[in-house]
Amino acid sequence: MKSKTLKNLIVITVISAFSVGTLMAGEMKQDGVMMKHGKMMVMKDGKTMAMKEDMTMSDGTMVMKDGMVKMKDGKAMKMKNGQMVMMDGKMMMMKDGKMMEMNP
């Protein structure tokens, strides 16, 4: 009986660890551009690199290398540290270690 309980506990532990790892990888793998320490960075496929050229997101939002963002409705803003524009044009902000959607 003890070995069956131990076996079930091991199976549950392995499944839980795999599930948490998968969820964390999904959170970390958010493609977009982010202002980090005053520099524009591109996040793609889990990798982060310096932004080398202006980008147009799928909704028409344009993000410049200097951090200027021109929304599809014509509004413009300068990104601040921790702000991110997703590939679909959604604006996000890092708050308490989590990415939160923001209204520009």
FENFEN-V420068 format. One record per helix or strand of 3 or more residues. SS is the DSSP state (hx for helix, st for strand). FROM is the first residue (numbers start at 1). LEN is the number of residues. If there is no record, write none. Layout:
SS|FROM|LEN ; SS|FROM|LEN
This chain:
hx|2|27 ; st|32|5 ; st|39|6 ; st|47|4 ; st|68|3 ; st|76|3 ; st|83|4 ; st|91|5 ; st|98|4
